[in-house]
Amino acid sequence: MRSSDPDLGKLSGVKLFEGVHFRGWVEGYFDYNFNWLGGPEQTNNNSNWRNLGDFQIMFNTPRFRTMTNIDLAHESQAIAPVTTGKPRTNADWEGVTEYLRYRSTEHFDPSLRVEWYRDPQGFTTNTAQNLMGYTFTLDYFIAGKDASGRKFVMTTPTPISFRWAARRG
């Protein structure tokens, strides 16, 4: 399919690293993924790139699972000045999320998710701010088993969440 839009399909990405598994001092495994997405995003401009690094680090045991997700992003000269005659400025934003899950019984997995997001120029949220969020979820496995014998049909009641935003400026 051809398009007359010269900016169509400019952003591209690559998975940089994936996975390492080991068994050692504790029965479990460590895994990681590093991904990059980058390219020129601005209309009629192939010079100012947007780059996003997405990193996940996971550690699992039969009863405990955790994952850390980190996103770091930058776009060169992404923000147009409010007043004419001033140069464009760069945009940076980042976030971290931590997931903790504990298998307390065969059927019950409580989990906690903590999130932090920083958008100092308001580029992605339209308001310069820091965001925090906390979510507590109670997963209950009710039926079915996978190849390892783990139950996989579950119900999740509405999670308990708290969100907080702090404006910058």
C-alpha positions in Angstrom: 0.0 0.0 0.0 1.4 3.4 -1.0 0.8 6.6 0.8 1.4 10.2 0.0 2.3 10.9 3.6 6.1 11.3 3.9 5.9 10.8 7.7 4.0 7.5 7.6 5.9 4.7 9.4 8.9 6.7 10.6 9.1 5.3 14.1 10.8 1.8 14.4 12.0 -0.4 17.2 14.1 -3.3 18.2 14.2 -5.8 21.0 17.8 -5.4 22.3 18.1 -8.2 24.9 15.8 -10.9 26.1 16.0 -13.3 28.9 18.5 -15.1 31.0 17.3 -18.0 33.1 19.2 -19.5 36.0 18.6 -21.7 39.0 20.8 -21.2 42.0 20.3 -20.3 45.7 16.5 -20.3 45.4 14.1 -22.2 43.2 13.0 -19.6 40.7 14.2 -17.7 37.8 15.4 -14.2 36.7 14.4 -12.8 33.4 14.8 -9.5 31.6 13.8 -7.7 28.5 15.3 -4.5 27.1 13.5 -2.8 24.2 14.1 0.4 22.2 11.8 2.3 20.0 13.1 5.3 18.1 12.8 7.5 15.1 11.7 10.9 13.9 8.2 11.7 15.0 7.8 15.3 14.0 5.9 16.2 10.8 8.2 17.1 7.9 11.3 16.6 10.1 13.6 13.6 9.9 16.3 15.0 12.3 14.7 15.2 15.7 14.3 11.7 17.0 12.1 10.3 19.7 13.8 7.5 21.7 12.1 5.3 24.2 13.8 2.6 26.3 11.6 0.0 27.9 13.1 -2.3 30.5 11.5 -5.2 32.4 13.3 -7.1 35.1 11.4 -10.2 36.6 12.2 -12.6 39.4 9.9 -15.5 40.1 9.8 -18.3 42.6 6.9 -20.8 43.1 5.3 -18.5 45.7 6.7 -15.0 45.0 6.8 -13.0 41.8 8.1 -9.5 41.1 8.6 -7.3 38.0 10.1 -3.9 37.7 9.2 -2.0 34.5 11.2 1.2 33.6 10.5 3.5 30.7 12.8 6.3 29.8 12.0 8.7 26.8 13.5 11.7 25.1 12.5 13.7 22.0 14.8 16.3 20.6 13.2 19.8 20.1 9.7 18.4 20.6 8.2 21.4 22.4 7.3 24.5 20.4 7.9 27.8 22.2 4.9 29.7 23.5 6.4 32.9 22.1 7.7 33.2 18.6 11.4 33.7 18.1 12.5 31.3 20.9 14.0 27.9 20.2 12.2 24.6 20.5 13.1 22.6 23.7 13.6 18.9 24.3 11.0 16.7 26.0 11.9 14.0 28.6 9.5 11.7 30.4 10.0 8.5 32.5 8.1 6.0 34.6 8.7 3.1 36.9 6.2 0.4 37.9 6.8 -2.3 40.5 4.6 -5.4 40.7 4.7 -7.7 43.7 2.6 -10.9 43.9 2.6 -13.6 46.6 1.0 -17.0 46.3 -0.5 -17.3 49.8 -2.6 -20.4 49.1 -3.3 -22.7 46.1 -6.1 -20.4 45.1 -5.2 -16.9 46.4 -2.7 -14.4 45.0 -2.7 -10.9 46.5 -0.7 -8.4 44.5 0.5 -4.8 44.9 1.4 -2.5 42.0 3.2 0.9 42.6 3.5 3.3 39.7 5.5 6.6 39.3 5.4 8.7 36.2 7.2 12.0 35.6 6.4 14.4 32.8 8.2 17.6 33.7 7.3 19.6 30.5 3.7 18.2 30.2 4.6 16.8 26.8 2.7 13.5 27.2 0.0 14.5 29.6 -0.5 18.2 28.7 0.3 19.2 32.3 3.8 19.3 33.9 3.4 16.8 36.7 4.5 13.8 38.7 2.0 10.9 39.0 1.9 8.2 41.7 -0.5 5.3 41.8 -1.0 2.3 44.1 -3.2 -0.7 43.4 -3.9 -3.7 45.6 -5.6 -6.7 43.9 -6.9 -10.0 45.3 -6.7 -12.7 42.6 -8.6 -15.9 43.2 -7.9 -19.0 41.0 -11.1 -21.0 40.6 -10.6 -23.6 37.9 -8.3 -25.2 35.3 -4.6 -26.1 35.4 -1.8 -25.5 33.0 1.0 -28.0 32.2 2.8 -27.2 35.4 -0.4 -27.8 37.5 -1.0 -24.1 38.2 -4.6 -23.0 38.2 -5.2 -20.5 35.4 -8.9 -19.5 35.5 -9.2 -16.7 38.0 -11.5 -14.0 39.2 -10.3 -10.5 40.2 -12.6 -8.3 42.3 -12.4 -4.6 41.7 -8.9 -3.6 42.9 -8.3 -1.0 45.6 -6.5 1.9 44.0 -5.1 5.3 45.0 -3.9 7.9 42.5 -2.0 11.0 43.3 -0.7 13.8 41.0 1.6 16.8 41.8 1.7 19.6 39.4 5.0 21.2 38.7 5.6 24.8 38.1 
